Amino acid sequence: MECNDRNCPIHGGLRVRGNQMEATVVSTKMKNSVVVERHSLRKNKKYERYERIKSRLTVHKPACMDVKVGDRVIIGETRKISKTKSFVITKVLGGSK
């Protein structure tokens, strides 16, 4: 399926560089964007144990990708697309575990 989105990393001219991460889609209410959530562990030096942290990112969704809430996606870093978007979905992995 071709798309006419110029910010698509597959069919458009947007270059993906830098970090590539796996995240879960939390919200799809925006037109060309989705909100994803990443979970990770961080070492707490004082108490010598790990703490779970999460971060939410606004990510550009190309027109050729069908994404639903709960899907696992791979996102890639790119140039700033808008004030809050500097990542784009590169691959949809499917439903959550």
Secondary structure, 3 states (H helix, E strand, C coil): CCCCCCCCCCCCCCCCCCCEEEEEEEECCCCCEEEEEEEEEEEECCCCEEEEEEEEEEEECCCCCCCCCCCEEEEEECCCCCCCCCEEEEEEEECCC
